[in-house]
C-alpha cells in the first residue's frame, strides 16, 4: 500500500513521502530501475550544478566544467548502492541547485525575472519538503546576489547597495523563514523525534559550550571532506600494472 509512506514519514518529515508516492508505482521493486533512476538523479544534480555555475560565471566555462566533473565523482558519498533510500538526497540536491540556477537566471534575464523567481521558489519548496540538509546553504543566495548585482550597485551608497540585494532576496528569505518556523514548531510538538535540530536548541540554551562544539565539528568536517575521504581512493595498491585497464583508467582520471 503506497499510502503507508505518508504515515512512515509523518514524524519529522511529514511531506517527504511524495517522492516515494510518485516514483514508487513507476519503479516498483525493480532493482535495476531504482539504481538507474538514482544514478539519473545524480547526473541531473551534476548538470544542475554546471548550469548554475555556468550562468553565474559565464566567462569561466572550463573551470565550471572541471568543478562539475569533480562533483560527479567526488568520493565523499559512499552509499550510492542504497538506491531506494538515497534517491531523495540526489533529488534534494537537484532541486536546490536548480533553485540557485533559476535565481541567477532571474538576474541575468531581467525581462523574465518573475518567471525564473517563481521556478526558483517552487524548486526551493520541493527541496525542503524532502529534507532540511541543505537549508544552511540558502545563505549563499545573498552572497551570490551581491556579486551578480555588482554592475547595478556602482555609484550607490552601501545602504542602497544592500537594499538592492535585499529586494531580490526577500522572497527567498520569506520562504526560508516559513520553512524554519514550521520545522521548529514540528520539533517542539514532537521533541522525541530522531531528526530534531537539537544543536540549534542547544545553541539557544547553552550558547558558549555549543558554539565551541560547533566550531570543532566544522573543522573536523573540513579535514574529512577535503583530505581524509581521499585516503581510500588514493591507496598505493590501486596502482596495479598487472590488471588489465588499470593504467588506462589512471591516465583517464589524471
ChimeraX commands (.cxc) that place a marker at each C-alpha (Angstrom):
marker #1 position 0.00,0.00,0.00 radius 0.5
marker #1 position 1.74,3.13,-1.26 radius 0.5
marker #1 position -0.23,5.35,1.12 radius 0.5
marker #1 position 1.69,3.92,4.09 radius 0.5
marker #1 position 4.66,6.06,3.12 radius 0.5
marker #1 position 2.76,9.08,4.44 radius 0.5
marker #1 position 2.38,7.51,7.86 radius 0.5
marker #1 position 6.03,6.36,7.85 radius 0.5
marker #1 position 7.26,9.92,7.26 radius 0.5
marker #1 position 4.58,11.56,9.39 radius 0.5
marker #1 position 7.04,12.40,12.16 radius 0.5
marker #1 position 9.89,14.80,11.49 radius 0.5
marker #1 position 9.47,14.98,7.70 radius 0.5
marker #1 position 5.74,14.59,7.03 radius 0.5
marker #1 position 5.98,15.86,3.44 radius 0.5
marker #1 position 8.96,13.76,2.36 radius 0.5
marker #1 position 6.88,10.78,1.25 radius 0.5
marker #1 position 5.90,12.44,-2.02 radius 0.5
marker #1 position 8.93,11.10,-3.90 radius 0.5
marker #1 position 8.07,7.53,-2.92 radius 0.5
marker #1 position 4.40,8.03,-3.71 radius 0.5
marker #1 position 5.26,9.48,-7.11 radius 0.5
marker #1 position 8.05,7.15,-8.22 radius 0.5
marker #1 position 7.24,4.02,-6.22 radius 0.5
marker #1 position 4.41,2.85,-8.50 radius 0.5
marker #1 position 6.58,3.52,-11.57 radius 0.5
marker #1 position 9.69,1.68,-10.37 radius 0.5
marker #1 position 8.08,-0.90,-8.10 radius 0.5
marker #1 position 10.54,-3.44,-6.70 radius 0.5
marker #1 position 12.76,-3.48,-9.78 radius 0.5
marker #1 position 16.35,-3.23,-8.52 radius 0.5
marker #1 position 17.82,-2.13,-11.86 radius 0.5
marker #1 position 15.13,0.52,-12.26 radius 0.5
marker #1 position 15.84,2.08,-8.86 radius 0.5
marker #1 position 19.61,2.09,-9.37 radius 0.5
marker #1 position 19.22,3.60,-12.85 radius 0.5
marker #1 position 16.81,6.21,-11.50 radius 0.5
marker #1 position 19.10,7.22,-8.63 radius 0.5
marker #1 position 22.09,7.48,-10.98 radius 0.5
marker #1 position 19.97,9.61,-13.29 radius 0.5
marker #1 position 19.13,11.91,-10.37 radius 0.5
marker #1 position 22.83,12.13,-9.53 radius 0.5
marker #1 position 23.68,13.24,-13.05 radius 0.5
marker #1 position 20.77,15.67,-13.03 radius 0.5
marker #1 position 22.31,17.21,-9.91 radius 0.5
marker #1 position 25.65,17.45,-11.71 radius 0.5
marker #1 position 24.00,19.13,-14.71 radius 0.5
marker #1 position 22.10,21.49,-12.41 radius 0.5
marker #1 position 25.36,22.45,-10.74 radius 0.5
marker #1 position 27.07,23.03,-14.09 radius 0.5
marker #1 position 24.12,25.10,-15.36 radius 0.5
marker #1 position 24.09,27.24,-12.21 radius 0.5
marker #1 position 27.83,27.91,-12.14 radius 0.5
marker #1 position 27.95,28.49,-15.89 radius 0.5
marker #1 position 25.25,31.16,-15.60 radius 0.5
marker #1 position 27.00,32.67,-12.59 radius 0.5
marker #1 position 30.48,32.68,-14.19 radius 0.5
marker #1 position 29.75,32.66,-17.95 radius 0.5
marker #1 position 33.37,33.52,-18.84 radius 0.5
marker #1 position 34.84,30.60,-16.93 radius 0.5
marker #1 position 33.22,27.59,-18.58 radius 0.5
marker #1 position 36.37,25.46,-18.43 radius 0.5
marker #1 position 36.72,25.88,-14.66 radius 0.5
marker #1 position 32.98,25.39,-14.19 radius 0.5
marker #1 position 33.08,22.16,-16.20 radius 0.5
marker #1 position 36.00,20.86,-14.12 radius 0.5
marker #1 position 34.09,21.67,-10.93 radius 0.5
marker #1 position 31.05,19.76,-12.21 radius 0.5
marker #1 position 33.20,16.75,-13.11 radius 0.5
marker #1 position 34.74,16.78,-9.63 radius 0.5
marker #1 position 31.27,16.97,-8.09 radius 0.5
marker #1 position 30.22,13.99,-10.21 radius 0.5
marker #1 position 32.99,11.68,-8.96 radius 0.5
marker #1 position 33.77,13.15,-5.54 radius 0.5
marker #1 position 34.32,10.15,-3.23 radius 0.5
marker #1 position 32.67,11.55,-0.09 radius 0.5
marker #1 position 29.28,9.93,-0.73 radius 0.5
marker #1 position 29.65,6.15,-0.42 radius 0.5
marker #1 position 26.06,4.98,-0.21 radius 0.5
marker #1 position 25.06,5.19,-3.84 radius 0.5
marker #1 position 24.34,1.46,-3.75 radius 0.5
marker #1 position 21.39,2.10,-1.39 radius 0.5
marker #1 position 19.39,3.39,-4.30 radius 0.5
marker #1 position 15.86,3.48,-2.90 radius 0.5
marker #1 position 16.64,5.38,0.30 radius 0.5
marker #1 position 19.18,7.76,-1.17 radius 0.5
marker #1 position 17.28,8.80,-4.27 radius 0.5
marker #1 position 15.91,11.58,-2.08 radius 0.5
marker #1 position 19.37,13.01,-1.44 radius 0.5
marker #1 position 20.07,13.45,-5.14 radius 0.5
marker #1 position 16.56,14.74,-5.76 radius 0.5
marker #1 position 17.12,17.30,-3.00 radius 0.5
marker #1 position 20.48,18.27,-4.49 radius 0.5
marker #1 position 18.91,18.68,-7.93 radius 0.5
marker #1 position 16.06,20.89,-6.71 radius 0.5
marker #1 position 18.38,23.00,-4.55 radius 0.5
marker #1 position 20.90,23.57,-7.36 radius 0.5
marker #1 position 18.15,24.24,-9.89 radius 0.5
marker #1 position 16.67,26.77,-7.48 radius 0.5
marker #1 position 20.02,28.59,-7.29 radius 0.5
marker #1 position 20.38,28.48,-11.06 radius 0.5
marker #1 position 16.89,29.84,-11.62 radius 0.5
marker #1 position 17.68,32.69,-9.23 radius 0.5
marker #1 position 20.80,33.50,-11.27 radius 0.5
marker #1 position 18.71,33.45,-14.47 radius 0.5
marker #1 position 16.22,35.87,-12.88 radius 0.5
marker #1 position 19.05,38.40,-12.63 radius 0.5
marker #1 position 20.65,37.61,-15.98 radius 0.5
marker #1 position 17.31,37.77,-17.81 radius 0.5
marker #1 position 15.58,40.79,-16.29 radius 0.5
marker #1 position 12.62,40.54,-18.66 radius 0.5
marker #1 position 11.83,37.10,-17.21 radius 0.5
marker #1 position 12.55,37.97,-13.58 radius 0.5
marker #1 position 9.25,36.80,-12.09 radius 0.5
marker #1 position 9.13,33.61,-14.18 radius 0.5
marker #1 position 12.57,32.48,-13.03 radius 0.5
marker #1 position 11.90,33.62,-9.46 radius 0.5
marker #1 position 8.70,31.55,-9.38 radius 0.5
marker #1 position 10.54,28.49,-10.73 radius 0.5
marker #1 position 13.30,29.03,-8.16 radius 0.5
marker #1 position 10.81,29.21,-5.27 radius 0.5
marker #1 position 8.96,26.10,-6.49 radius 0.5
marker #1 position 12.26,24.20,-6.59 radius 0.5
marker #1 position 13.09,25.53,-3.12 radius 0.5
marker #1 position 9.86,24.16,-1.65 radius 0.5
marker #1 position 10.30,20.82,-3.43 radius 0.5
marker #1 position 13.78,20.62,-1.93 radius 0.5
marker #1 position 12.79,21.42,1.67 radius 0.5
marker #1 position 9.79,19.08,1.61 radius 0.5
marker #1 position 12.28,16.21,1.22 radius 0.5
marker #1 position 14.70,17.16,3.99 radius 0.5
marker #1 position 16.44,20.10,5.65 radius 0.5
marker #1 position 20.05,19.12,4.92 radius 0.5
marker #1 position 20.84,22.00,2.55 radius 0.5
marker #1 position 18.94,24.76,4.37 radius 0.5
marker #1 position 22.18,26.30,5.66 radius 0.5
marker #1 position 23.35,26.68,2.06 radius 0.5
marker #1 position 20.39,29.00,1.46 radius 0.5
marker #1 position 22.54,31.79,2.90 radius 0.5
marker #1 position 24.68,31.60,-0.24 radius 0.5
marker #1 position 21.86,33.43,-2.01 radius 0.5
marker #1 position 22.54,36.96,-0.70 radius 0.5
marker #1 position 26.26,36.49,-1.40 radius 0.5
marker #1 position 25.53,35.38,-4.97 radius 0.5
marker #1 position 23.07,38.24,-5.44 radius 0.5
marker #1 position 25.63,40.73,-4.14 radius 0.5
marker #1 position 28.10,39.54,-6.78 radius 0.5
marker #1 position 25.52,39.29,-9.57 radius 0.5
marker #1 position 24.26,42.83,-8.96 radius 0.5
marker #1 position 27.73,44.37,-8.95 radius 0.5
marker #1 position 27.15,46.37,-12.20 radius 0.5
marker #1 position 23.88,47.78,-10.82 radius 0.5
marker #1 position 25.47,48.74,-7.50 radius 0.5
marker #1 position 28.11,51.05,-8.96 radius 0.5
marker #1 position 27.85,54.58,-7.64 radius 0.5
marker #1 position 25.29,53.70,-4.95 radius 0.5
marker #1 position 25.75,54.13,-1.23 radius 0.5
marker #1 position 26.32,50.98,0.81 radius 0.5
marker #1 position 22.77,51.29,2.16 radius 0.5
marker #1 position 21.31,51.42,-1.38 radius 0.5
marker #1 position 23.50,48.51,-2.46 radius 0.5
marker #1 position 22.25,46.36,0.42 radius 0.5
marker #1 position 18.70,47.42,-0.34 radius 0.5
marker #1 position 19.03,46.35,-3.97 radius 0.5
marker #1 position 20.27,42.93,-2.88 radius 0.5
marker #1 position 17.53,42.60,-0.26 radius 0.5
marker #1 position 14.82,43.42,-2.84 radius 0.5
marker #1 position 15.88,40.33,-4.79 radius 0.5
marker #1 position 16.44,38.18,-1.73 radius 0.5
marker #1 position 13.38,38.90,0.41 radius 0.5
marker #1 position 11.10,36.39,-1.33 radius 0.5
marker #1 position 13.63,33.62,-0.65 radius 0.5
marker #1 position 14.14,34.84,2.91 radius 0.5
marker #1 position 10.37,34.76,3.44 radius 0.5
marker #1 position 10.17,31.21,2.07 radius 0.5
marker #1 position 13.08,30.14,4.25 radius 0.5
marker #1 position 11.52,31.76,7.34 radius 0.5
marker #1 position 8.25,29.92,6.71 radius 0.5
marker #1 position 10.05,26.60,6.44 radius 0.5
marker #1 position 12.22,27.16,9.55 radius 0.5
marker #1 position 9.18,28.26,11.60 radius 0.5
marker #1 position 7.26,25.16,10.53 radius 0.5
marker #1 position 10.24,22.89,11.16 radius 0.5
marker #1 position 10.91,24.29,14.64 radius 0.5
marker #1 position 7.22,24.09,15.51 radius 0.5
marker #1 position 7.19,20.47,14.38 radius 0.5
marker #1 position 10.22,19.72,16.58 radius 0.5
marker #1 position 8.69,21.41,19.61 radius 0.5
marker #1 position 5.45,19.50,19.09 radius 0.5
marker #1 position 7.32,16.17,18.89 radius 0.5
marker #1 position 10.52,16.55,20.97 radius 0.5
marker #1 position 11.44,12.84,20.84 radius 0.5
marker #1 position 11.87,12.62,17.09 radius 0.5
marker #1 position 15.30,11.49,15.87 radius 0.5
marker #1 position 15.72,14.27,13.31 radius 0.5
marker #1 position 15.04,17.20,15.61 radius 0.5
marker #1 position 17.51,20.13,15.40 radius 0.5
marker #1 position 18.94,19.55,18.87 radius 0.5
marker #1 position 22.11,21.51,18.08 radius 0.5
marker #1 position 20.03,24.59,17.30 radius 0.5
marker #1 position 18.12,24.26,20.55 radius 0.5
marker #1 position 21.37,23.74,22.48 radius 0.5
marker #1 position 22.77,26.87,20.83 radius 0.5
marker #1 position 19.90,28.85,22.29 radius 0.5
marker #1 position 20.00,27.22,25.74 radius 0.5
marker #1 position 23.78,26.99,26.30 radius 0.5
marker #1 position 25.38,29.11,23.56 radius 0.5
marker #1 position 29.06,29.14,24.60 radius 0.5
marker #1 position 29.54,25.40,25.07 radius 0.5
marker #1 position 27.50,24.59,21.97 radius 0.5
marker #1 position 29.35,27.17,19.87 radius 0.5
marker #1 position 32.67,25.58,20.85 radius 0.5
marker #1 position 31.31,22.17,19.89 radius 0.5
marker #1 position 30.01,23.56,16.59 radius 0.5
marker #1 position 33.36,25.14,15.68 radius 0.5
marker #1 position 35.11,21.86,16.43 radius 0.5
marker #1 position 32.66,19.98,14.23 radius 0.5
marker #1 position 33.22,22.47,11.40 radius 0.5
marker #1 position 36.99,21.96,11.44 radius 0.5
marker #1 position 36.67,18.18,11.77 radius 0.5
marker #1 position 34.27,18.08,8.83 radius 0.5
marker #1 position 36.57,20.26,6.72 radius 0.5
marker #1 position 39.50,17.93,7.36 radius 0.5
marker #1 position 37.41,14.91,6.48 radius 0.5
marker #1 position 35.81,16.45,3.39 radius 0.5
marker #1 position 38.98,17.97,1.93 radius 0.5
marker #1 position 41.61,15.40,2.96 radius 0.5
marker #1 position 40.58,12.23,4.80 radius 0.5
marker #1 position 37.89,10.99,2.40 radius 0.5
marker #1 position 40.52,10.69,-0.36 radius 0.5
marker #1 position 42.52,8.06,1.57 radius 0.5
marker #1 position 40.63,5.05,0.19 radius 0.5
marker #1 position 40.73,6.46,-3.33 radius 0.5
marker #1 position 44.50,7.08,-3.34 radius 0.5
marker #1 position 45.67,3.78,-1.87 radius 0.5
marker #1 position 49.05,2.79,-3.46 radius 0.5
marker #1 position 47.90,-0.79,-4.14 radius 0.5
marker #1 position 45.36,0.58,-6.60 radius 0.5
marker #1 position 48.25,1.17,-8.99 radius 0.5
marker #1 position 48.48,-2.35,-10.40 radius 0.5
marker #1 position 50.25,-2.78,-13.73 radius 0.5
marker #1 position 49.17,-6.44,-13.92 radius 0.5
marker #1 position 45.47,-5.62,-14.01 radius 0.5
marker #1 position 44.04,-5.06,-17.43 radius 0.5
marker #1 position 42.97,-1.48,-18.00 radius 0.5
marker #1 position 44.46,-0.20,-14.73 radius 0.5
marker #1 position 46.95,2.18,-16.33 radius 0.5
marker #1 position 44.34,3.32,-18.87 radius 0.5
marker #1 position 41.98,4.26,-16.04 radius 0.5
marker #1 position 44.73,6.17,-14.24 radius 0.5
marker #1 position 45.60,8.05,-17.45 radius 0.5
marker #1 position 41.96,8.99,-17.98 radius 0.5
marker #1 position 41.37,10.24,-14.44 radius 0.5
marker #1 position 44.68,12.10,-14.42 radius 0.5
marker link #1:1,2 radius 0.2
marker link #1:2,3 radius 0.2
marker link #1:3,4 radius 0.2
marker link #1:4,5 radius 0.2
marker link #1:5,6 radius 0.2
marker link #1:6,7 radius 0.2
marker link #1:7,8 radius 0.2
marker link #1:8,9 radius 0.2
marker link #1:9,10 radius 0.2
marker link #1:10,11 radius 0.2
marker link #1:11,12 radius 0.2
marker link #1:12,13 radius 0.2
marker link #1:13,14 radius 0.2
marker link #1:14,15 radius 0.2
marker link #1:15,16 radius 0.2
marker link #1:16,17 radius 0.2
marker link #1:17,18 radius 0.2
marker link #1:18,19 radius 0.2
marker link #1:19,20 radius 0.2
marker link #1:20,21 radius 0.2
marker link #1:21,22 radius 0.2
marker link #1:22,23 radius 0.2
marker link #1:23,24 radius 0.2
marker link #1:24,25 radius 0.2
marker link #1:25,26 radius 0.2
marker link #1:26,27 radius 0.2
marker link #1:27,28 radius 0.2
marker link #1:28,29 radius 0.2
marker link #1:29,30 radius 0.2
marker link #1:30,31 radius 0.2
marker link #1:31,32 radius 0.2
marker link #1:32,33 radius 0.2
marker link #1:33,34 radius 0.2
marker link #1:34,35 radius 0.2
marker link #1:35,36 radius 0.2
marker link #1:36,37 radius 0.2
marker link #1:37,38 radius 0.2
marker link #1:38,39 radius 0.2
marker link #1:39,40 radius 0.2
marker link #1:40,41 radius 0.2
marker link #1:41,42 radius 0.2
marker link #1:42,43 radius 0.2
marker link #1:43,44 radius 0.2
marker link #1:44,45 radius 0.2
marker link #1:45,46 radius 0.2
marker link #1:46,47 radius 0.2
marker link #1:47,48 radius 0.2
marker link #1:48,49 radius 0.2
marker link #1:49,50 radius 0.2
marker link #1:50,51 radius 0.2
marker link #1:51,52 radius 0.2
marker link #1:52,53 radius 0.2
marker link #1:53,54 radius 0.2
marker link #1:54,55 radius 0.2
marker link #1:55,56 radius 0.2
marker link #1:56,57 radius 0.2
marker link #1:57,58 radius 0.2
marker link #1:58,59 radius 0.2
marker link #1:59,60 radius 0.2
marker link #1:60,61 radius 0.2
marker link #1:61,62 radius 0.2
marker link #1:62,63 radius 0.2
marker link #1:63,64 radius 0.2
marker link #1:64,65 radius 0.2
marker link #1:65,66 radius 0.2
marker link #1:66,67 radius 0.2
marker link #1:67,68 radius 0.2
marker link #1:68,69 radius 0.2
marker link #1:69,70 radius 0.2
marker link #1:70,71 radius 0.2
marker link #1:71,72 radius 0.2
marker link #1:72,73 radius 0.2
marker link #1:73,74 radius 0.2
marker link #1:74,75 radius 0.2
marker link #1:75,76 radius 0.2
marker link #1:76,77 radius 0.2
marker link #1:77,78 radius 0.2
marker link #1:78,79 radius 0.2
marker link #1:79,80 radius 0.2
marker link #1:80,81 radius 0.2
marker link #1:81,82 radius 0.2
marker link #1:82,83 radius 0.2
marker link #1:83,84 radius 0.2
marker link #1:84,85 radius 0.2
marker link #1:85,86 radius 0.2
marker link #1:86,87 radius 0.2
marker link #1:87,88 radius 0.2
marker link #1:88,89 radius 0.2
marker link #1:89,90 radius 0.2
marker link #1:90,91 radius 0.2
marker link #1:91,92 radius 0.2
marker link #1:92,93 radius 0.2
marker link #1:93,94 radius 0.2
marker link #1:94,95 radius 0.2
marker link #1:95,96 radius 0.2
marker link #1:96,97 radius 0.2
marker link #1:97,98 radius 0.2
marker link #1:98,99 radius 0.2
marker link #1:99,100 radius 0.2
marker link #1:100,101 radius 0.2
marker link #1:101,102 radius 0.2
marker link #1:102,103 radius 0.2
marker link #1:103,104 radius 0.2
marker link #1:104,105 radius 0.2
marker link #1:105,106 radius 0.2
marker link #1:106,107 radius 0.2
marker link #1:107,108 radius 0.2
marker link #1:108,109 radius 0.2
marker link #1:109,110 radius 0.2
marker link #1:110,111 radius 0.2
marker link #1:111,112 radius 0.2
marker link #1:112,113 radius 0.2
marker link #1:113,114 radius 0.2
marker link #1:114,115 radius 0.2
marker link #1:115,116 radius 0.2
marker link #1:116,117 radius 0.2
marker link #1:117,118 radius 0.2
marker link #1:118,119 radius 0.2
marker link #1:119,120 radius 0.2
marker link #1:120,121 radius 0.2
marker link #1:121,122 radius 0.2
marker link #1:122,123 radius 0.2
marker link #1:123,124 radius 0.2
marker link #1:124,125 radius 0.2
marker link #1:125,126 radius 0.2
marker link #1:126,127 radius 0.2
marker link #1:127,128 radius 0.2
marker link #1:128,129 radius 0.2
marker link #1:129,130 radius 0.2
marker link #1:130,131 radius 0.2
marker link #1:131,132 radius 0.2
marker link #1:132,133 radius 0.2
marker link #1:133,134 radius 0.2
marker link #1:134,135 radius 0.2
marker link #1:135,136 radius 0.2
marker link #1:136,137 radius 0.2
marker link #1:137,138 radius 0.2
marker link #1:138,139 radius 0.2
marker link #1:139,140 radius 0.2
marker link #1:140,141 radius 0.2
marker link #1:141,142 radius 0.2
marker link #1:142,143 radius 0.2
marker link #1:143,144 radius 0.2
marker link #1:144,145 radius 0.2
marker link #1:145,146 radius 0.2
marker link #1:146,147 radius 0.2
marker link #1:147,148 radius 0.2
marker link #1:148,149 radius 0.2
marker link #1:149,150 radius 0.2
marker link #1:150,151 radius 0.2
marker link #1:151,152 radius 0.2
marker link #1:152,153 radius 0.2
marker link #1:153,154 radius 0.2
marker link #1:154,155 radius 0.2
marker link #1:155,156 radius 0.2
marker link #1:156,157 radius 0.2
marker link #1:157,158 radius 0.2
marker link #1:158,159 radius 0.2
marker link #1:159,160 radius 0.2
marker link #1:160,161 radius 0.2
marker link #1:161,162 radius 0.2
marker link #1:162,163 radius 0.2
marker link #1:163,164 radius 0.2
marker link #1:164,165 radius 0.2
marker link #1:165,166 radius 0.2
marker link #1:166,167 radius 0.2
marker link #1:167,168 radius 0.2
marker link #1:168,169 radius 0.2
marker link #1:169,170 radius 0.2
marker link #1:170,171 radius 0.2
marker link #1:171,172 radius 0.2
marker link #1:172,173 radius 0.2
marker link #1:173,174 radius 0.2
marker link #1:174,175 radius 0.2
marker link #1:175,176 radius 0.2
marker link #1:176,177 radius 0.2
marker link #1:177,178 radius 0.2
marker link #1:178,179 radius 0.2
marker link #1:179,180 radius 0.2
marker link #1:180,181 radius 0.2
marker link #1:181,182 radius 0.2
marker link #1:182,183 radius 0.2
marker link #1:183,184 radius 0.2
marker link #1:184,185 radius 0.2
marker link #1:185,186 radius 0.2
marker link #1:186,187 radius 0.2
marker link #1:187,188 radius 0.2
marker link #1:188,189 radius 0.2
marker link #1:189,190 radius 0.2
marker link #1:190,191 radius 0.2
marker link #1:191,192 radius 0.2
marker link #1:192,193 radius 0.2
marker link #1:193,194 radius 0.2
marker link #1:194,195 radius 0.2
marker link #1:195,196 radius 0.2
marker link #1:196,197 radius 0.2
marker link #1:197,198 radius 0.2
marker link #1:198,199 radius 0.2
marker link #1:199,200 radius 0.2
marker link #1:200,201 radius 0.2
marker link #1:201,202 radius 0.2
marker link #1:202,203 radius 0.2
marker link #1:203,204 radius 0.2
marker link #1:204,205 radius 0.2
marker link #1:205,206 radius 0.2
marker link #1:206,207 radius 0.2
marker link #1:207,208 radius 0.2
marker link #1:208,209 radius 0.2
marker link #1:209,210 radius 0.2
marker link #1:210,211 radius 0.2
marker link #1:211,212 radius 0.2
marker link #1:212,213 radius 0.2
marker link #1:213,214 radius 0.2
marker link #1:214,215 radius 0.2
marker link #1:215,216 radius 0.2
marker link #1:216,217 radius 0.2
marker link #1:217,218 radius 0.2
marker link #1:218,219 radius 0.2
marker link #1:219,220 radius 0.2
marker link #1:220,221 radius 0.2
marker link #1:221,222 radius 0.2
marker link #1:222,223 radius 0.2
marker link #1:223,224 radius 0.2
marker link #1:224,225 radius 0.2
marker link #1:225,226 radius 0.2
marker link #1:226,227 radius 0.2
marker link #1:227,228 radius 0.2
marker link #1:228,229 radius 0.2
marker link #1:229,230 radius 0.2
marker link #1:230,231 radius 0.2
marker link #1:231,232 radius 0.2
marker link #1:232,233 radius 0.2
marker link #1:233,234 radius 0.2
marker link #1:234,235 radius 0.2
marker link #1:235,236 radius 0.2
marker link #1:236,237 radius 0.2
marker link #1:237,238 radius 0.2
marker link #1:238,239 radius 0.2
marker link #1:239,240 radius 0.2
marker link #1:240,241 radius 0.2
marker link #1:241,242 radius 0.2
marker link #1:242,243 radius 0.2
marker link #1:243,244 radius 0.2
marker link #1:244,245 radius 0.2
marker link #1:245,246 radius 0.2
marker link #1:246,247 radius 0.2
marker link #1:247,248 radius 0.2
marker link #1:248,249 radius 0.2
marker link #1:249,250 radius 0.2
marker link #1:250,251 radius 0.2
marker link #1:251,252 radius 0.2
marker link #1:252,253 radius 0.2
marker link #1:253,254 radius 0.2
view
